[in-house]
Amino acid sequence: MDMIDHKSLNEASEAVFQLLKDSIGINTFFIAKNDGITVDILSVENRNKILLEKGFQIDFQDSY
């Protein structure tokens, strides 16, 4: 596979989803950014039931 030069983490997460979304048999798959203070959902794929949406943000202490 060729290396792709991405300008941002958001662009990289979208590229990962394009490669993996059809091969992972789970309902919700996401990529998040965690800075130790907040968790930001960058990309999400919900198959059957919406459990999480892109752009969701939560305090790190409240995440699990």
N, C-alpha and C positions, 0 to 999 in steps of 0.2 A: 504494500500500500504506500502511495506517495505521501510525503509529509506535507501538510497544509499549513501555511503561515496565517495565523489568526491574529487580528488586532485586539480582540477582547475576549474575556472569559465567556461572555454571552454568546458570541459567535462560535466559540469552540463547543459550548454545551449544545447548541443547535446542531452542529455537525455530528456530535456523538449520538444524538437522538435519531438523526437520519440513518445512521449505521446500525443502531441497536433496537429500534422500536419494534421491528417485526420478529426479532429473534428471542426476545425475553417474554416468557409466558406468565407475567404477573399483572395484576390490575393497575398498580400505580408505581411508576418509576420516575425519579426526579433527580435533578442536579441542583445542589444548593451551595451557596457561599456562606461560610461561617467565619466571622472575625473574632469570635470569643465573646462578643457582646450581643450581636443579632445573627439570625439565620435568615438568609434571603433565598427564596426559591427562584432559580434562574430558568429552568425548563422542567416541564412535567408532562407525562403521558398517562392518562387515565383511560383504561379500556372499557370497562363495563359500568363502573360507578365513579362519579367525580368525588374524590376524597381530598384533593389538593389542587390549587390553581397557581399558575405562573404569577409571580409578583407578590405572593404571600410572604409576610415577614413576621417573625416572632422573636422575642427576647431569648437569647441562648439559654438562660437559666430555666425557662419554661418549656424548652424543647426536649424531646426524648426520642 
